[in-house]
Every structure is written in structure tokens, then in C-alpha cells.
């Protein structure tokens, strides 16, 4: 009866003509025929009884939300004055129309916005897209057109056709042309040298298709090139290649050719795949070089490639990612960017533990008085030319008692002309507090310095290029908070995609995913394979925004010569008691994981990570103990192997850095080595920063200690340790970047001798899974960023439960037993 009265009120409350449909649902129905479908024409008659199966729960007054009907009052309240003038101005990227007459306003807006739109089935419109013509009021939608000025003229024509008399606000056209020039420059690829096939210089290439594919995937029923078909490509003046299919010409990049075709290769060589901005804008580049010399920057930024990159990066109007490999001099580049740009206030943001390191590096090239370290509210009053602040302080409240919302970033907002984010891969998650703080600064120009811009998965670059290159712009169309910008937005945005959705479909390889992850590409559970979905497009996306330098490329190798390290993997046999504890923990995880997947329960990411952490503890620090399983009192075979290797290195009179995940492992190994008379320096978060850095410098760098025992979180970044002869990894990481950065601490330009890198594994353990994970992530990163040929593209990616099963199966075969019996025997071995 309550539902019927609600329907009666809704129908009687309807205003105007038209038709209203109301659907009422119950929790269930007793028979398939239990439904009522009826047309109501007389509102004075009682509605039929619905016989609903209701719940004994109380709800508030129901509210019917309208998608296409808004009865909240008139949208236009301006009086009718017969003045037809329409002023076209802008607020940021948004086109703003000014009216003097309400009737003209209604006619023009109805013509431009056309109609209300809602998401189609399976679609999610970008935020704020309510009308089909929303794109016509976005300046960036004009910049992405083949003829931006002509497209703007069409907007003027539409206003005239609606009865308005358009006029541009003072300075609007100048702003539009300037924005167009800046957008074109921001979209131009940066100079990039890659080690590739040697075909780049060829005027004609003949390739054999490796797979059957469509010539143009955007055209339904278009021509197909079959596997094994030979195609001839002719080089064009812009560096791309033209070919013909069915008497029609198509143009592709060299990257697309080498990805889809097998081509005859000459000797591999370093080739320039993009000429860069200095070639396109020689006059502006020349003026920057003269200013560089006049300021004396060349005296401390003295390598030629450093000066070339400094100039090219400043030719970018918005910013870029300086992805120099470690050892190329990123700290000095940060100072050079601020000084050469001529901004009044520049800001360098670093990790808190590296403030002293960065300050010492800057003092080598300029007086200490020229660098201001922001450490208190008083430092915010008067900024210097170069300012230094920690990420942690940037998001910290200035005065907690007065307001927890007023942070250092809030007080610095719009005061920074050029921002440099050191180790800026933390921007891979734009929703983190540190990323929000950097975005809040609203700096005019933004640069990120990092040797590993792809921190983990290929998607991690998204946040970096959105921050430096633009968020859903003509130069960088993938919007993180906006839609994926396309030229058809001027026609209608009905089929517009969120930038996150388009990025995920183009580049992210997933087996399954929760809606929470699909929403942001950060939170929520998923099963992701570390591969790039569309490699040529991925490289094309990165080209305008990432300035990559490798120490082995010719321009850098003139100044830096680093011998490639030797790599050794040491597998240590399991102790029976340790294997029993590990299998019990790993089996518990595998069984729990299969159950939640089988039952279709939502994935609790925190619970998954906690259980994986327990598996990691069982393998690498069983002395800590695992809930429900127990702990191990003795040293493991891996721990004994690491201790013996460090003792042997000390006997050779050499030095080693050991990296481990847990500070407990560091302390355990340090105590064992101390008992053997081997001096080492523990380096982890449990020791105050000032003390551990002082011990490192005094005892390891300048003293007699033969080992620096670090946790990866404390020692993997920011420190130069070329005196180390060995880098030992006690356990593995989930992320390639962590191991890469840790290894690069010793692989510096001024080191002597070849570095030896040693990994310690327990066979079939989580070490094996992490090793595979790191290898696939490294393969994807090198393919996308450095144009390397993917080596693991066709290899199956095995997940942890699969590897665990294979390990037990192998042991069972070795002993001639069934896998299930072998597993139980191993658990009971202790």
C-alpha cells in the first residue's frame, strides 16, 4: 500500500505534458506471473494492489531523481533586452560567454550545448559532461583540430546562426594563438637516441608481417595484411614511412614497422629517433645557450649533453620528465633549470633524508646563501631564488593548532615559478598526499627528475606526464581528472571517454580487476601482468614528455664510462624445519586466495598484502614468527650463505653493500658478523638519520668497515657509494625500480673496477616469483622507455600460487611421490 501511495504522489506531482514511467521492484516474487503492468490515464482512480514482498525495514521519504527533466527553476534569469552582443572570453581553458539579453543567451546556449546527455550502456562519461556540446566551450578541443583557427571560426558562425553578435574579449585571440604555439611546442618529441636495429637511416625498408593485422584498426572492414606478406616502406621527409595497400597510401612510424614486421637488419647502432626541439626552434635554443654562458652555468654544468638537455627542457612551456640515468648529474640540472629560466622563485622538493645531500651538492656550485631551506613557517615569508623543501614538510600543516588544512603547499600556492620534484616517481599515484601537495602548488612550470620514471608497472608513468605535460590537453590527451581529448569533441561529447579508461584500455594488461582499481588505476585489487598493451603508441605517448638519457649512449659515454656489473644468483638449499614453516604459511595463503576467488567475494587489498607479507617473512625472516604457524629459532640456509659471503669479502679486503627488506634481518646479520670479528655499519629506519649517515660516511666510506647493511627503504636512493665492490641482495623486491636504484648506489661514474651483484634465492620460494616479477617489469620498462626489444613478450607470466604448485610438483617427482603426499610430508618434516 505504501508503494502505491508513493506512485500516486509521484504521478500527481508531475507538471506539464509528456509521459512519466514508474517501475517498482520488490526483493523477490512468489510466482513468475506476479507482476503488474498497467497504463494509468485517470489519476483520480486508485492504483492496483502490487502484492510486493517487502522487508521489515524503514526508509526515508523516497525521492525520484530526474535525468532529463529539471524542475528546480529557470536556468536563465537574465532579463530580455534585445541586445544581441555575445562576448567570447576565457577562464583558463574554459571558454566563457557573456550575454546582455536572456533570450539571446537561451538561443545561443541551446545551439551550442544542443541537448542533455547521459552515459550509454557500458560507458562512463568524464566528470562534468552533461551536454553534447560541452567540448565547444573547451579551448583545448580547438587546439587538437587540424585547423584550430578555422574551428574557432565555426564557433563564431554557430553563435551568429543562433541570433547572437559575437565579439572576442580584448586579448582573447592573442591568448589563443599563444596557447596554440605553446601546445605545438609541448607536443613535439624530445631528442632521443636509442640502440636499435640499424634500419633508421634506410630510405626503403622491406618488411614481412609477423602477424595478421588490420591496416587501420579504426576503420571497420578495412584492408588486412596477412602474416608472411611482404610490404615495402618508403621514408618520408618527416621521418615516417609510407606504404600502399589496395592502391591507397598509409603512413606509419619506424616503431610500428619494427613491432609488426620482420625487417632485414643491419648492424645494431645508436640512432636518433627524434631530433628534438632545438632542431625545430633553433633561434630560441640559441638565445638560451647564450644566457647559459652569461650566467656561468657552464662552469659547473660542464658536460655538453647536460647543457643541451637543459636548453631543450626549458623549451618546453609546461615542463617535462628528466629521466636521466643515475650518475648523470640530476642535482645540478635542478639548479640549472631554475637559474636559466629566470623565475623569481624556484622550488626543489626532495625526500627529508636527502635534504642535507642536496644542499651539499648545491653548495659546490653556488654560495650557500643562495639556497634557502624551508624548515619553519618563518621561512615562508621571504623566499629565495632557489628554495629547498622536503616532501614530508610540503604536506605538513603550518600551524596544527590554528588549522590542519593550511599546509606549506597551501602557503606556497602560485608563488613558485618553476618546480623541480626530485625522485618524482612518487607522482605515479596522483591521489597520494604528496602528489596532492605538489599539484596544490600550481607552479607555472613543472619538472620531474628521476632515473626510473616507470616506478613499477607501465601505468605508473601516467601521473608523471599528466603533472608535467598537461591533464587531458592537445599535447597530452590522456586526462587523469578529465576525459581523453579527441578532435570529435567539437561535434559531440556523447561518446567521450574518461582519460583513465582510455589509458587502461590502451596500455594496461589485466586478467581481472575490481571497480575500485578501474576508477583510479591505483586503489583496489587486480591481477595485472607487467606488460605494455600497445608498445608503439606507448612510446609515441612518452616522446614529448620524457627526456631519457642512458650512461651508455654516445653523448653521455664521452664523460661517463661505467663497466656493466656481473650478476650472480646463489640458490641455497632449504633446511627441513624452514621449509616446513614456509610451506605451511604459503599453503595457507594459496588456499585462502583460491577460496575468495572461487566464492566471488570482493578482494580486500589490505588482507591480501598482509598474507603475502606473512609469506615473505616465512621465507626471509622466519625468526620474527608467523601468526598461527610459529617461528624459527635457528639461522636459515640463506642467512648463513649471506654471512659467509660477507665474511669472505672482508677477507679479500673489499667492501660490500647488503640490501634487505626488514631491519630485523639487518640487525641479525650484523650481530652474527660482529661475533666473527667483521665490522659492518647497520643502516635502517630504526637509527636516526643523522647518526646513520654519519656512521656511513665515517666508518664505511672513510673507515675500516667492510659492510654497509641497509634496508632498501633507507639506502636505495640518494647516496653515492662508488667504493663498494659488491652489492648483495638478501631478498628480492616486488618492484624493479627498488633493486635498480639500490644497485646504482655503487655504480657511479667515479667508481673503480667492475661491480659484482649477487642475489640470494631459496628455490621455489617467493624469491622465484619476485625474480620473475622484476624481470617482466624491467622488460616492459626498457621496451617502453629505452626502445629495447621485449625479451619476455611471449613468455607466460606465472602467478605465485602457480609457482608454489610447480615447486612442490618438482620435489614430488624427484622423490617419486604424489604432489599432495609430498606437500604433507614436507610440512611435517620439522
ZIHU-V821745 format. One record per backbone hydrogen bond with DSSP energy under -1.0 kcal/mol. NH is the residue of the N-H (numbers start at 1). CO is the residue of the C=O. Records with the same first field share a line. If there is no record, write none. Layout:
# ZIHU-V821745
NH->CO ; CO
This chain:
# ZIHU-V821745
5->1
6->2
7->3
8->4
9->5
10->6
11->7
12->8
13->9
14->11
27->53
34->31
35->33
45->42
54->52
57->55
86->165
87->98
88->167
89->96
91->94
94->91
95->137
96->89
98->87
102->79
105->101
106->102
107->103
108->104
109->105
110->106
111->107
112->108
113->109
114->110
115->113
117->130
123->120
129->126
130->128
132->115
133->113
134->131
136->133
137->134
138->135
139->93
141->138
142->139
143->139
144->140
145->142
151->147
152->148
153->149
154->150
155->151
156->152
157->153
158->154
159->155
160->156
161->157
162->158
163->160
164->159
165->84
167->86
169->88
172->169
175->171
176->172
177->173
178->174
179->175
180->176
181->177
182->178
183->179
184->180
185->181
186->182
187->183
190->543
192->274
194->271
196->269
202->199
205->233
207->231
208->262
209->229
210->260
213->225
215->223
219->216
222->219
225->213
228->209
229->226
231->207
233->205
234->242
235->203
236->240
239->236
241->252
242->234
243->250
245->248
248->245
250->243
252->241
257->253
258->254
259->255
260->256
261->257
262->208
269->196
271->194
273->192
274->192
281->277
285->281
286->282
287->283
288->284
289->285
290->286
291->287
292->288
293->289
294->290
295->291
297->292
299->296
300->297
301->297
307->303
308->304
309->305
310->306
311->307
312->308
313->309
314->310
316->313
321->545
322->448
323->321 ; 547
324->322
325->549
328->325
333->329
334->330
335->331
336->332
337->333
338->334
339->335
340->336
341->337
346->385
347->418
348->387
349->420
350->389
354->351
355->352
358->354
359->355
360->356
361->357
362->358
363->359
365->362
366->362
370->367
371->368
372->386
374->388
379->376
380->377
381->378
386->370
387->346
388->372
389->348
391->350
394->390
395->391
396->393
398->406
403->399
407->405
408->396
409->394
411->407
412->408
414->441
415->412
417->345
418->345
419->445
420->347
421->447
422->349
423->449
424->449
427->424
428->425
429->426
432->429
436->432
437->433
438->434
439->435
440->436
441->437
442->439
444->416
445->417
446->318
447->419
448->320
449->421
450->322
455->453
460->457
461->458
462->459
465->461
466->462
467->463
468->464
469->465
473->476
479->477
484->497
485->477
489->486
490->487
491->488
492->488
493->132
496->493
499->482
502->498
503->499
504->500
505->501
506->502
507->503
508->504
511->527
514->525
518->514
519->515
521->517
527->512
529->509
531->529
533->507
538->534
539->535
540->536
541->537
542->538
543->539
545->542
546->542
547->321
549->323
553->550
556->553
557->553
558->554
559->556
560->556
566->755
568->757
570->759
572->761
579->575
580->576
581->577
582->578
583->579
584->580
585->581
586->582
587->583
588->584
589->585
590->586
591->587
592->588
593->589
594->590
595->591
596->592
597->593
598->594
599->595
601->596
608->604
609->605
610->606
611->607
612->608
613->609
614->610
615->611
616->612
617->613
618->614
619->615
620->616
621->617
624->621
626->630
629->626
630->626
632->622
640->636
641->637
642->638
643->639
644->640
645->641
646->642
647->643
648->644
649->645
650->646
651->647
652->648
653->650
654->649
656->706
657->726
658->708
659->728
660->710
666->662
667->663
668->664
669->665
670->666
671->667
672->668
673->669
674->670
675->671
677->674
678->673
681->707
683->709
687->684
692->688
693->689
694->690
695->691
696->692
697->693
698->694
699->695
700->696
701->696
702->697
705->699
706->679
708->656
709->681
710->658
711->683
712->660
715->711
716->712
721->745
724->721
725->655
726->655
727->756
728->657
729->758
730->659
739->735
740->736
741->737
742->738
743->739
744->740
745->742
746->743
748->746
751->748
756->725
757->566
758->727
759->568
760->729
761->570
765->762
769->765
770->766
771->767
772->768
773->769
774->770
775->771
776->772
777->773
778->774
779->775
780->776
781->777
782->778
783->779
784->780
785->781
786->782
788->782
795->792
803->799
804->800
805->801
806->802
807->803
808->804
809->805
810->806
811->807
812->808
813->809
814->810
815->811
817->812
822->818
823->819
824->820
825->821
826->822
827->823
828->824
829->826
